[in-house]
Amino acid sequence: MSKTTRMTKQKKVILDILRHSDCHPSADWVYEQARKSIPDISLGTVYRNLNVLRDAGHILELNYGSTYSRYDGNPKNHYHFYCEKCHQLFDVKIPVYEGLDKLVKETTGFEVKSHRMEFYGICNECKDLMMSPSVI
């Protein structure tokens, strides 16, 4: 955390939830999980702490055009796959292509700090369900 932001019990619980989850949850899901450790935590407190953790660079906020954001406990640059059928979000475990940052800078002159890339399609589980014969 930065020097001006202290690690409160609420921030620690929220950060632990996100660091130990690979489902890229919504704030509501984080809130439900946090209530197991801190029963009197409010949804507003969860949202405020998610914003503080995001602004401090400890988590990522991901928005995929829905009415809510999803959160990622891994703040390092990495790629995601979004299943258009079940709406799950998966980490894609491939190396980040740093050459892309250089190409953008060479082409535009822009100073790239990082980039975000998502892949869209159908996950294996949904693909298998679509391929299996219907059960009557």
N, CA and C atoms as an extended XYZ file, in Angstrom:
408
Properties=species:S:1:pos:R:3:atomname:S:1:resname:S:1:resid:I:1 pbc="F F F"
N         0.852       -1.171        0.000 N   MET     1
C         0.000        0.000        0.000 CA  MET     1
C         0.903        1.240        0.000 C   MET     1
N         0.361        2.337       -0.469 N   SER     2
C         1.126        3.573       -0.456 CA  SER     2
C         1.234        4.081        0.985 C   SER     2
N         2.120        5.069        1.198 N   LYS     3
C         2.330        5.598        2.544 CA  LYS     3
C         1.074        6.275        3.080 C   LYS     3
N         0.235        6.831        2.197 N   THR     4
C        -0.954        7.545        2.647 CA  THR     4
C        -2.144        6.614        2.872 C   THR     4
N        -2.037        5.377        2.460 N   THR     5
C        -3.120        4.420        2.636 CA  THR     5
C        -2.655        3.300        3.547 C   THR     5
N        -3.340        3.160        4.666 N   ARG     6
C        -2.943        2.089        5.574 CA  ARG     6
C        -3.754        0.831        5.275 C   ARG     6
N        -3.192       -0.290        5.638 N   MET     7
C        -3.830       -1.579        5.392 CA  MET     7
C        -4.775       -1.867        6.551 C   MET     7
N        -6.042       -1.572        6.345 N   THR     8
C        -7.055       -1.849        7.360 CA  THR     8
C        -7.448       -3.319        7.303 C   THR     8
N        -8.161       -3.757        8.308 N   LYS     9
C        -8.648       -5.136        8.334 CA  LYS     9
C        -9.525       -5.403        7.110 C   LYS     9
N       -10.372       -4.437        6.758 N   GLN    10
C       -11.263       -4.599        5.615 CA  GLN    10
C       -10.476       -4.750        4.312 C   GLN    10
N        -9.469       -3.893        4.113 N   LYS    11
C        -8.649       -3.983        2.895 CA  LYS    11
C        -7.927       -5.322        2.834 C   LYS    11
N        -7.393       -5.755        3.967 N   LYS    12
C        -6.660       -7.020        3.995 CA  LYS    12
C        -7.573       -8.182        3.635 C   LYS    12
N        -8.776       -8.216        4.197 N   VAL    13
C        -9.723       -9.300        3.908 CA  VAL    13
C       -10.100       -9.289        2.428 C   VAL    13
N       -10.408       -8.123        1.881 N   ILE    14
C       -10.795       -8.005        0.473 CA  ILE    14
C        -9.651       -8.425       -0.437 C   ILE    14
N        -8.450       -7.977       -0.126 N   LEU    15
C        -7.283       -8.344       -0.930 CA  LEU    15
C        -7.035       -9.848       -0.857 C   LEU    15
N        -7.145      -10.445        0.322 N   ASP    16
C        -6.980      -11.899        0.459 CA  ASP    16
C        -8.020      -12.656       -0.360 C   ASP    16
N        -9.248      -12.190       -0.334 N   ILE    17
C       -10.313      -12.835       -1.117 CA  ILE    17
C        -9.947      -12.826       -2.597 C   ILE    17
N        -9.518      -11.682       -3.097 N   LEU    18
C        -9.197      -11.569       -4.521 CA  LEU    18
C        -7.933      -12.340       -4.894 C   LEU    18
N        -6.952      -12.341       -4.010 N   ARG    19
C        -5.700      -13.051       -4.322 CA  ARG    19
C        -5.883      -14.568       -4.317 C   ARG    19
N        -6.897      -15.051       -3.607 N   HIS    20
C        -7.125      -16.495       -3.525 CA  HIS    20
C        -8.315      -16.945       -4.363 C   HIS    20
N        -8.719      -16.121       -5.286 N   SER    21
C        -9.839      -16.452       -6.159 CA  SER    21
C        -9.381      -16.336       -7.608 C   SER    21
N        -9.806      -17.272       -8.427 N   ASP    22
C        -9.477      -17.158       -9.850 CA  ASP    22
C       -10.722      -16.934      -10.700 C   ASP    22
N       -11.823      -16.537      -10.041 N   CYS    23
C       -13.086      -16.385      -10.778 CA  CYS    23
C       -13.359      -14.948      -11.212 C   CYS    23
N       -12.481      -14.001      -10.919 N   HIS    24
C       -12.676      -12.605      -11.302 CA  HIS    24
C       -14.061      -12.129      -10.869 C   HIS    24
N       -14.285      -12.053       -9.551 N   PRO    25
C       -15.627      -11.816       -9.020 CA  PRO    25
C       -16.110      -10.373       -9.133 C   PRO    25
N       -17.408      -10.219       -8.932 N   SER    26
C       -18.033       -8.900       -8.833 CA  SER    26
C       -17.865       -8.396       -7.390 C   SER    26
N       -18.161       -7.127       -7.186 N   ALA    27
C       -18.100       -6.556       -5.834 CA  ALA    27
C       -19.102       -7.245       -4.911 C   ALA    27
N       -20.271       -7.606       -5.445 N   ASP    28
C       -21.275       -8.297       -4.620 CA  ASP    28
C       -20.747       -9.635       -4.109 C   ASP    28
N       -20.041      -10.376       -4.957 N   TRP    29
C       -19.465      -11.664       -4.551 CA  TRP    29
C       -18.395      -11.443       -3.484 C   TRP    29
N       -17.555      -10.432       -3.697 N   VAL    30
C       -16.520      -10.107       -2.707 CA  VAL    30
C       -17.176       -9.751       -1.377 C   VAL    30
N       -18.248       -8.979       -1.437 N   TYR    31
C       -18.984       -8.579       -0.237 CA  TYR    31
C       -19.491       -9.805        0.528 C   TYR    31
N       -20.104      -10.750       -0.189 N   GLU    32
C       -20.613      -11.972        0.464 CA  GLU    32
C       -19.489      -12.759        1.118 C   GLU    32
N       -18.346      -12.831        0.467 N   GLN    33
C       -17.203      -13.547        1.034 CA  GLN    33
C       -16.639      -12.795        2.241 C   GLN    33
N       -16.549      -11.473        2.135 N   ALA    34
C       -15.995      -10.664        3.229 CA  ALA    34
C       -16.861      -10.749        4.475 C   ALA    34
N       -18.163      -10.881        4.312 N   ARG    35
C       -19.075      -10.973        5.463 CA  ARG    35
C       -18.811      -12.226        6.300 C   ARG    35
N       -18.170      -13.236        5.714 N   LYS    36
C       -17.825      -14.441        6.473 CA  LYS    36
C       -16.754      -14.125        7.528 C   LYS    36
N       -15.889      -13.160        7.230 N   SER    37
C       -14.839      -12.758        8.171 CA  SER    37
C       -15.222      -11.533        8.983 C   SER    37
N       -15.953      -10.622        8.333 N   ILE    38
C       -16.362       -9.375        8.981 CA  ILE    38
C       -17.877       -9.231        8.772 C   ILE    38
N       -18.689       -9.832        9.652 N   PRO    39
C       -20.144       -9.859        9.441 CA  PRO    39
C       -20.803       -8.495        9.284 C   PRO    39
N       -20.239       -7.454        9.896 N   ASP    40
C       -20.890       -6.143        9.830 CA  ASP    40
C       -20.326       -5.229        8.729 C   ASP    40
N       -19.505       -5.764        7.821 N   ILE    41
C       -18.967       -4.948        6.733 CA  ILE    41
C       -20.120       -4.559        5.805 C   ILE    41
N       -20.077       -3.350        5.281 N   SER    42
C       -21.139       -2.901        4.378 CA  SER    42
C       -20.685       -3.020        2.922 C   SER    42
N       -21.648       -3.073        2.029 N   LEU    43
C       -21.334       -3.131        0.597 CA  LEU    43
C       -20.592       -1.862        0.180 C   LEU    43
N       -20.973       -0.722        0.756 N   GLY    44
C       -20.280        0.534        0.462 CA  GLY    44
C       -18.815        0.481        0.848 C   GLY    44
N       -18.517       -0.135        1.977 N   THR    45
C       -17.126       -0.291        2.421 CA  THR    45
C       -16.350       -1.163        1.441 C   THR    45
N       -16.990       -2.223        0.952 N   VAL    46
C       -16.330       -3.091       -0.029 CA  VAL    46
C       -16.019       -2.297       -1.290 C   VAL    46
N       -16.990       -1.557       -1.817 N   TYR    47
C       -16.755       -0.751       -3.026 CA  TYR    47
C       -15.641        0.275       -2.812 C   TYR    47
N       -15.672        0.986       -1.691 N   ARG    48
C       -14.635        1.993       -1.424 CA  ARG    48
C       -13.253        1.344       -1.362 C   ARG    48
N       -13.141        0.200       -0.690 N   ASN    49
C       -11.846       -0.464       -0.563 CA  ASN    49
C       -11.388       -1.081       -1.881 C   ASN    49
N       -12.315       -1.571       -2.693 N   LEU    50
C       -11.933       -2.052       -4.020 CA  LEU    50
C       -11.336       -0.909       -4.839 C   LEU    50
N       -11.940        0.263       -4.753 N   ASN    51
C       -11.417        1.426       -5.480 CA  ASN    51
C       -10.043        1.840       -4.967 C   ASN    51
N        -9.856        1.824       -3.648 N   VAL    52
C        -8.557        2.183       -3.063 CA  VAL    52
C        -7.495        1.172       -3.490 C   VAL    52
N        -7.825       -0.119       -3.421 N   LEU    53
C        -6.869       -1.160       -3.824 CA  LEU    53
C        -6.543       -1.066       -5.316 C   LEU    53
N        -7.541       -0.762       -6.134 N   ARG    54
C        -7.314       -0.574       -7.573 CA  ARG    54
C        -6.406        0.623       -7.816 C   ARG    54
N        -6.725        1.757       -7.183 N   ASP    55
C        -5.936        2.967       -7.382 CA  ASP    55
C        -4.498        2.813       -6.899 C   ASP    55
N        -4.289        1.971       -5.891 N   ALA    56
C        -2.941        1.712       -5.376 CA  ALA    56
C        -2.192        0.679       -6.222 C   ALA    56
N        -2.872        0.088       -7.205 N   GLY    57
C        -2.219       -0.880       -8.087 CA  GLY    57
C        -2.150       -2.289       -7.542 C   GLY    57
N        -2.943       -2.614       -6.527 N   HIS    58
C        -2.916       -3.942       -5.929 CA  HIS    58
C        -3.867       -4.924       -6.595 C   HIS    58
N        -4.883       -4.409       -7.290 N   ILE    59
C        -5.844       -5.253       -7.991 CA  ILE    59
C        -6.184       -4.586       -9.322 C   ILE    59
N        -6.831       -5.339      -10.191 N   LEU    60
C        -7.328       -4.798      -11.455 CA  LEU    60
C        -8.846       -4.757      -11.420 C   LEU    60
N        -9.407       -3.727      -12.007 N   GLU    61
C       -10.850       -3.666      -12.220 CA  GLU    61
C       -11.086       -3.918      -13.700 C   GLU    61
N       -11.924       -4.891      -13.994 N   LEU    62
C       -12.200       -5.281      -15.372 CA  LEU    62
C       -13.660       -5.002      -15.686 C   LEU    62
N       -13.905       -4.351      -16.803 N   ASN    63
C       -15.269       -4.046      -17.206 CA  ASN    63
C       -15.478       -4.627      -18.591 C   ASN    63
N       -16.520       -5.411      -18.743 N   TYR    64
C       -16.810       -6.051      -20.017 CA  TYR    64
C       -18.162       -5.626      -20.570 C   TYR    64
N       -18.517       -4.379      -20.357 N   GLY    65
C       -19.741       -3.848      -20.912 CA  GLY    65
C       -21.002       -4.220      -20.155 C   GLY    65
N       -20.858       -4.890      -19.035 N   SER    66
C       -22.035       -5.234      -18.243 CA  SER    66
C       -22.283       -4.107      -17.246 C   SER    66
N       -23.271       -4.272      -16.418 N   THR    67
C       -23.614       -3.235      -15.451 CA  THR    67
C       -22.707       -3.261      -14.227 C   THR    67
N       -21.809       -4.218      -14.142 N   TYR    68
C       -20.917       -4.296      -12.991 CA  TYR    68
C       -19.507       -4.642      -13.442 C   TYR    68
N       -18.550       -4.249      -12.626 N   SER    69
C       -17.147       -4.571      -12.891 CA  SER    69
C       -16.810       -5.897      -12.243 C   SER    69
N       -15.714       -6.475      -12.705 N   ARG    70
C       -15.155       -7.669      -12.082 CA  ARG    70
C       -13.751       -7.309      -11.637 C   ARG    70
N       -13.260       -8.049      -10.661 N   TYR    71
C       -11.983       -7.694      -10.045 CA  TYR    71
C       -11.009       -8.860      -10.126 C   TYR    71
N        -9.743       -8.507      -10.261 N   ASP    72
C        -8.680       -9.488      -10.421 CA  ASP    72
C        -7.609       -9.199       -9.383 C   ASP    72
N        -7.292      -10.189       -8.566 N   GLY    73
C        -6.272      -10.032       -7.528 CA  GLY    73
C        -4.858      -10.047       -8.059 C   GLY    73
N        -4.678      -10.305       -9.343 N   ASN    74
C        -3.351      -10.303       -9.954 CA  ASN    74
C        -3.175       -8.996      -10.728 C   ASN    74
N        -2.450       -8.032      -10.168 N   PRO    75
C        -2.318       -6.740      -10.844 CA  PRO    75
C        -1.285       -6.716      -11.971 C   PRO    75
N        -0.537       -7.800      -12.133 N   LYS    76
C         0.471       -7.838      -13.203 CA  LYS    76
C        -0.241       -7.969      -14.550 C   LYS    76
N         0.383       -7.401      -15.571 N   ASN    77
C        -0.208       -7.442      -16.901 CA  ASN    77
C        -0.326       -8.900      -17.362 C   ASN    77
N        -1.547       -9.304      -17.711 N   HIS    78
C        -1.799      -10.635      -18.236 CA  HIS    78
C        -3.083      -10.590      -19.054 C   HIS    78
N        -3.358      -11.658      -19.770 N   TYR    79
C        -4.480      -11.678      -20.695 CA  TYR    79
C        -5.652      -12.478      -20.137 C   TYR    79
N        -6.822      -12.194      -20.688 N   HIS    80
C        -8.059      -12.842      -20.256 CA  HIS    80
C        -8.831      -13.404      -21.442 C   HIS    80
N        -9.613      -14.430      -21.154 N   PHE    81
C       -10.555      -15.001      -22.118 CA  PHE    81
C       -11.945      -14.884      -21.510 C   PHE    81
N       -12.870      -14.290      -22.266 N   TYR    82
C       -14.248      -14.103      -21.812 CA  TYR    82
C       -15.154      -15.034      -22.613 C   TYR    82
N       -15.845      -15.936      -21.907 N   CYS    83
C       -16.767      -16.847      -22.574 CA  CYS    83
C       -18.086      -16.114      -22.818 C   CYS    83
N       -18.458      -16.023      -24.065 N   GLU    84
C       -19.681      -15.311      -24.439 CA  GLU    84
C       -20.944      -16.093      -24.113 C   GLU    84
N       -20.793      -17.355      -23.754 N   LYS    85
C       -21.954      -18.182      -23.417 CA  LYS    85
C       -22.240      -18.157      -21.914 C   LYS    85
N       -21.247      -18.519      -21.099 N   CYS    86
C       -21.460      -18.598      -19.643 CA  CYS    86
C       -20.977      -17.348      -18.906 C   CYS    86
N       -20.312      -16.435      -19.615 N   HIS    87
C       -19.830      -15.159      -19.076 CA  HIS    87
C       -18.727      -15.318      -18.032 C   HIS    87
N       -18.077      -16.479      -18.011 N   GLN    88
C       -16.928      -16.650      -17.120 CA  GLN    88
C       -15.720      -15.949      -17.720 C   GLN    88
N       -14.817      -15.559      -16.855 N   LEU    89
C       -13.595      -14.892      -17.261 CA  LEU    89
C       -12.427      -15.741      -16.784 C   LEU    89
N       -11.517      -16.044      -17.685 N   PHE    90
C       -10.389      -16.918      -17.381 CA  PHE    90
C        -9.081      -16.180      -17.636 C   PHE    90
N        -8.071      -16.454      -16.817 N   ASP    91
C        -6.722      -15.984      -17.118 CA  ASP    91
C        -6.174      -16.843      -18.248 C   ASP    91
N        -5.504      -16.200      -19.198 N   VAL    92
C        -4.829      -16.915      -20.287 CA  VAL    92
C        -3.356      -16.928      -19.927 C   VAL    92
N        -2.838      -18.101      -19.701 N   LYS    93
C        -1.469      -18.229      -19.201 CA  LYS    93
C        -0.488      -18.337      -20.361 C   LYS    93
N        -0.304      -17.200      -21.028 N   ILE    94
C         0.705      -17.077      -22.075 CA  ILE    94
C         1.551      -15.850      -21.735 C   ILE    94
N         2.772      -15.807      -22.246 N   PRO    95
C         3.609      -14.633      -21.960 CA  PRO    95
C         2.977      -13.355      -22.524 C   PRO    95
N         3.117      -12.270      -21.787 N   VAL    96
C         2.649      -10.968      -22.258 CA  VAL    96
C         3.576      -10.524      -23.380 C   VAL    96
N         3.005      -10.105      -24.482 N   TYR    97
C         3.787       -9.691      -25.644 CA  TYR    97
C         4.219       -8.239      -25.489 C   TYR    97
N         5.384       -8.048      -24.883 N   GLU    98
C         5.898       -6.703      -24.622 CA  GLU    98
C         6.235       -5.970      -25.917 C   GLU    98
N         6.481       -6.710      -26.994 N   GLY    99
C         6.771       -6.085      -28.287 CA  GLY    99
C         5.623       -5.235      -28.787 C   GLY    99
N         4.426       -5.526      -28.305 N   LEU   100
C         3.258       -4.747      -28.698 CA  LEU   100
C         3.368       -3.311      -28.190 C   LEU   100
N         3.843       -3.132      -26.964 N   ASP   101
C         4.037       -1.791      -26.413 CA  ASP   101
C         5.019       -1.003      -27.286 C   ASP   101
N         6.102       -1.639      -27.665 N   LYS   102
C         7.120       -0.992      -28.486 CA  LYS   102
C         6.559       -0.634      -29.862 C   LYS   102
N         5.781       -1.529      -30.445 N   LEU   103
C         5.189       -1.280      -31.752 CA  LEU   103
C         4.240       -0.072      -31.709 C   LEU   103
N         3.436        0.016      -30.662 N   VAL   104
C         2.533        1.161      -30.516 CA  VAL   104
C         3.329        2.450      -30.382 C   VAL   104
N         4.396        2.420      -29.582 N   LYS   105
C         5.225        3.619      -29.402 CA  LYS   105
C         5.875        4.022      -30.724 C   LYS   105
N         6.425        3.046      -31.457 N   GLU   106
C         7.074        3.349      -32.731 CA  GLU   106
C         6.083        3.889      -33.755 C   GLU   106
N         4.869        3.383      -33.724 N   THR   107
C         3.860        3.772      -34.702 CA  THR   107
C         3.214        5.113      -34.378 C   THR   107
N         2.975        5.366      -33.085 N   THR   108
C         2.206        6.556      -32.694 CA  THR   108
C         3.019        7.600      -31.935 C   THR   108
N         4.122        7.169      -31.329 N   GLY   109
C         4.879        8.057      -30.466 CA  GLY   109
C         4.354        8.082      -29.035 C   GLY   109
N         3.259        7.362      -28.782 N   PHE   110
C         2.660        7.331      -27.446 CA  PHE   110
C         3.557        6.569      -26.486 C   PHE   110
N         3.587        6.995      -25.238 N   GLU   111
C         4.336        6.297      -24.190 CA  GLU   111
C         3.393        5.280      -23.544 C   GLU   111
N         3.618        4.011      -23.807 N   VAL   112
C         2.745        2.947      -23.307 CA  VAL   112
C         3.236        2.490      -21.943 C   VAL   112
N         2.346        2.511      -20.948 N   LYS   113
C         2.674        2.013      -19.616 CA  LYS   113
C         2.362        0.530      -19.499 C   LYS   113
N         1.252        0.119      -20.088 N   SER   114
C         0.860       -1.293      -20.112 CA  SER   114
C        -0.234       -1.438      -21.153 C   SER   114
N        -0.624       -2.662      -21.405 N   HIS   115
C        -1.747       -2.892      -22.312 CA  HIS   115
C        -2.627       -3.984      -21.754 C   HIS   115
N        -3.841       -4.028      -22.249 N   ARG   116
C        -4.818       -5.016      -21.812 CA  ARG   116
C        -5.367       -5.702      -23.056 C   ARG   116
N        -5.406       -7.015      -23.002 N   MET   117
C        -5.912       -7.761      -24.147 CA  MET   117
C        -6.848       -8.849      -23.649 C   MET   117
N        -7.999       -8.947      -24.305 N   GLU   118
C        -8.957       -9.997      -23.994 CA  GLU   118
C        -9.266      -10.778      -25.257 C   GLU   118
N        -9.543      -12.038      -25.042 N   PHE   119
C        -9.991      -12.913      -26.107 CA  PHE   119
C       -11.442      -13.259      -25.815 C   PHE   119
N       -12.262      -13.344      -26.841 N   TYR   120
C       -13.693      -13.630      -26.688 CA  TYR   120
C       -14.038      -14.878      -27.487 C   TYR   120
N       -14.914      -15.696      -26.937 N   GLY   121
C       -15.334      -16.904      -27.627 CA  GLY   121
C       -16.112      -17.802      -26.690 C   GLY   121
N       -15.958      -19.103      -26.887 N   ILE   122
C       -16.683      -20.108      -26.107 CA  ILE   122
C       -15.653      -20.963      -25.367 C   ILE   122
N       -15.825      -21.102      -24.043 N   CYS   123
C       -14.900      -21.903      -23.244 CA  CYS   123
C       -15.114      -23.396      -23.543 C   CYS   123
N       -14.184      -24.213      -23.089 N   ASN   124
C       -14.255      -25.653      -23.351 CA  ASN   124
C       -15.507      -26.298      -22.770 C   ASN   124
N       -15.887      -25.898      -21.559 N   GLU   125
C       -17.062      -26.491      -20.925 CA  GLU   125
C       -18.329      -26.191      -21.731 C   GLU   125
N       -18.487      -24.954      -22.154 N   CYS   126
C       -19.666      -24.584      -22.958 CA  CYS   126
C       -19.619      -25.249      -24.326 C   CYS   126
N       -18.431      -25.345      -24.894 N   LYS   127
C       -18.274      -25.996      -26.196 CA  LYS   127
C       -18.684      -27.467      -26.099 C   LYS   127
N       -18.252      -28.127      -25.013 N   ASP   128
C       -18.628      -29.532      -24.802 CA  ASP   128
C       -20.132      -29.683      -24.627 C   ASP   128
N       -20.754      -28.765      -23.884 N   LEU   129
C       -22.206      -28.824      -23.686 CA  LEU   129
C       -22.955      -28.633      -25.000 C   LEU   129
N       -22.422      -27.764      -25.859 N   MET   130
C       -23.061      -27.519      -27.152 CA  MET   130
C       -22.927      -28.715      -28.078 C   MET   130
N       -21.858      -29.497      -27.910 N   MET   131
C       -21.593      -30.644      -28.769 CA  MET   131
C       -22.311      -31.921      -28.292 C   MET   131
N       -22.639      -31.987      -26.996 N   SER   132
C       -23.235      -33.218      -26.478 CA  SER   132
C       -24.720      -33.278      -26.876 C   SER   132
N       -25.204      -34.496      -27.104 N   PRO   133
C       -26.612      -34.646      -27.477 CA  PRO   133
C       -27.520      -34.264      -26.312 C   PRO   133
N       -28.668      -33.718      -26.633 N   SER   134
C       -29.623      -33.305      -25.603 CA  SER   134
C       -30.142      -34.512      -24.848 C   SER   134
N       -30.328      -34.303      -23.551 N   VAL   135
C       -30.912      -35.354      -22.726 CA  VAL   135
C       -32.388      -35.039      -22.574 C   VAL   135
N       -33.235      -35.985      -22.922 N   ILE   136
C       -34.688      -35.755      -22.857 CA  ILE   136
C       -35.268      -36.369      -21.618 C   ILE   136
